[in-house]
Amino acid sequence: MAARPPAPTELRRFSQRYGAEALLDRNSQSFRNGGLAHMRLDAAEIEERLLADSRLIRLPLVRAGSHVAVGDDEPSWQDILRHLQGQSAP
């Protein structure tokens, strides 16, 4: 993420599926040091913060085609696996 942060359109794809709040890593040092715990931010403001500092993004953040997963969302991971297995079938 530090070397190549997500493009705004890519981040919005995750935000549309999960909501901007779900992408915010509340356990990150950047979150604590930025004083974000005491701020009330709307979705657009959260997206701006995530684009400005990719260390605030909750990981892992994975896309496989139109399928996306953030963090430990097991149903989404299962969906991605099914999608990938379907692609490799002859």
C-alpha positions in Angstrom: 0.0 0.0 0.0 2.8 2.4 0.8 4.5 1.8 -2.5 1.3 1.8 -4.6 -1.8 3.1 -2.8 -5.2 2.2 -4.4 -6.6 4.5 -7.1 -9.6 6.6 -6.1 -11.9 4.6 -8.3 -10.6 1.3 -6.8 -11.1 2.6 -3.3 -14.6 3.7 -4.1 -15.4 0.2 -5.3 -14.6 -1.2 -1.9 -16.4 1.7 -0.2 -19.6 1.1 -2.2 -19.6 -2.5 -1.1 -18.6 -2.2 2.5 -19.0 1.5 3.4 -16.1 3.8 3.9 -16.2 3.2 7.7 -15.4 -0.5 7.2 -12.2 0.4 5.3 -10.8 2.5 8.1 -8.3 0.7 10.3 -9.1 2.0 13.8 -6.2 0.0 15.2 -3.5 1.6 13.0 -0.9 4.0 14.4 -2.0 6.6 11.8 -5.5 6.5 13.1 -4.4 7.0 16.7 -1.8 9.6 15.9 -4.1 11.5 13.6 -6.7 12.0 16.4 -9.4 10.4 14.2 -11.0 8.6 17.2 -12.4 12.0 18.3 -13.7 13.2 14.9 -17.0 12.6 13.3 -16.3 12.0 9.6 -18.8 11.3 6.8 -18.1 8.7 4.1 -16.6 11.3 1.7 -14.3 12.6 4.4 -13.2 9.1 5.3 -12.4 8.3 1.7 -10.4 11.5 1.4 -8.4 10.5 4.5 -7.8 7.0 3.2 -6.6 8.3 -0.2 -4.3 10.8 1.6 -2.8 8.2 4.0 -3.0 4.6 2.8 -1.8 3.5 6.3 -5.4 4.1 7.4 -6.7 1.3 5.2 -7.9 -1.9 6.8 -6.0 -4.8 5.3 -6.2 -7.2 3.5 -7.9 -5.4 0.7 -8.4 -7.8 -2.2 -10.2 -7.6 -5.6 -10.7 -10.5 -8.0 -12.7 -9.3 -10.9 -15.9 -7.8 -9.5 -15.5 -9.6 -6.2 -14.0 -7.7 -3.3 -13.0 -8.5 0.3 -11.8 -6.3 3.2 -10.3 -7.6 6.4 -11.6 -10.9 7.8 -15.0 -10.9 5.9 -15.1 -14.7 5.4 -18.2 -14.8 3.2 -16.5 -12.4 0.7 -13.3 -14.5 0.8 -15.4 -17.6 0.0 -17.1 -15.8 -2.9 -13.6 -14.8 -4.3 -12.5 -18.4 -4.0 -15.5 -19.7 -5.8 -15.0 -17.1 -8.5 -11.3 -18.1 -8.9 -12.1 -21.8 -8.9 -14.7 -21.2 -11.6 -12.1 -19.4 -13.8 -9.6 -22.3 -13.6 -12.1 -25.0 -14.6 -11.6 -26.4 -18.1 
